[in-house]
Amino acid sequence: MPRTLASFVIAVLPLAAQNPLSLTDAVRLAQENHPSVAASRDATKGADMRIVEARSGYLPKLNYTESVVRSDNPVLVFSSLLTQHQFTAANFALDTLNRPAALDNFQSQVTLDQNVYDGGQTRLAVRTAKLGRDFSTEDERLTRMNAIANVVRAYHGAVLAAESAKVADEAVRSAEADLSRAQAVREAGMSTNADVLSIKLHLAAVREEQIRRKADLNVALSALDDALGLPLTEPHDLTTPLTAASFDQQSLEQYEKQAGLSRPELHEARLASNLAQTQGAAARTSLLPQVGFHASFETDRQTFADRGGANWLVSASLRWNIFNGGADRARMNEAAYGLERVRALEREASSQIRLQVRRAYADFRSAAERIAVAQAAVSMAEESLRITKNRYDSGLSNVTELLRTETALLEARNRRLAAIYDQRLAAVSLELAAGTLSDKSEVLN
């Protein structure tokens, strides 16, 4: 009894170590952990900071500067003595003016600069930053949608691999039972060693298939971990079965209309068009005047700790670009060509998205029809195998027919699993093509 209990505990421990994971939980994990989602999220936060940076153009710029100069340059010494309030009548001596002694000047300066009018450059810079933030937001949404689609593919791929491994295990058990049956028939003198050898060859083939399916399962589980952004050795107990998707399907026209409203790529194309228009407006601002205000306060002294002279300055400036060799006109033309380019790309993206919707719609409908056909084929193959086994036991059928029906059933079951898998992926691809895929989408249920 103790040995039996120990064997049971050892068998159960690996299962207990695996965490139950549904498809919706897997999608949530990917949204939290996958590096691509984190990168896009950080890009959006960075875009928010660029808006703050652009708005700083409306605010004054305050700077503090501390500098020290030592020189015997006559002009510098003369001006430094004046700013230090240390100039005396003795400094007018010609010998002192021409060949002064080296002088130190410690200068502390505070400056204030305020943009009064820049032709709308700051306003357009803020608008450009906001468009960049909107672009990052759409890119983050696209990244999240792709991450969800990748998780669904990997999750159902792992479940498909597990189900295929079960089919292979069942095929091995069935072949082993056929071998026992053939040996019993041979012992009864109703068949020869050739039948037994044929079934042994069949058993070897299905065992090879079993080995391949187990290897495929291990790779599929690692691919799921990668899609979740987790270590590739993370164990999981997948709880969402591979069953046909069932939800209220819209018409093709409704999906195409929804894609035109929701696809991030189309939103990005429209934002790119707005950005090109903004760049054109920014190019035109170079033709307008710029007005600025400047103020400064400084102290100058011969040592850092001394009290020296202090002075202040206030100024206003006007800068107007009259001619700069045609660069402004070239920038405006470049922006106009850029606008035409992004509009052409928007038309191309719209056509490509409609094509993606139609392909996903056709794939979903064809996969749904394949499921019905494959299910009927499995039922027929199972009944055919039952009859063939009875006939073989009675000596009315040969081993070739038995093995043929065994193989037909194995292929039918695998085709049914493949059809269900393709339908689940097509359902997600349809939501992805329509731009409505999210962690709350019905296709994840």
Secondary structure, DSSP 8 states (H G I E B T S, - for coil): -HHHHHHHHHHHHHHHHSEEE-HHHHHHHHHHH-HHHHHHHHHHHHHHHHHHHHHGGGS-EEEEEEEEEEE--HHHHHHHHHHTT---GGGGSHHHHHS---EEEEEEEEEEEEEEE-TTHHHHHHHHHHHHHHHHHHHHHHHHHHHHHHHHHHHHHHHHHHHHHHHHHHHHHHHHHHHHHHHHHHHTTSS-HHHHHHHHHHHHHHHHHHHHHHHHHHHHHHHHHHHHTS-TT--EEE-S-----------HHHHHHHHHHH-HHHHHHHHHHHHHHHHHHHHHHTTS-EEEEEEEEEEEESSTTS--EEEEEEEEEEE----STTHHHHHHHHHHHHHHHHHHHHHHHHHHHHHHHHHHHHHHHHHHHHHHHHHHHHHHHHHHHHHHHHHHHTTSS-HHHHHHHHHHHHHHHHHHHHHHHHHHHHHHHHHHHHT---TT-GGG-
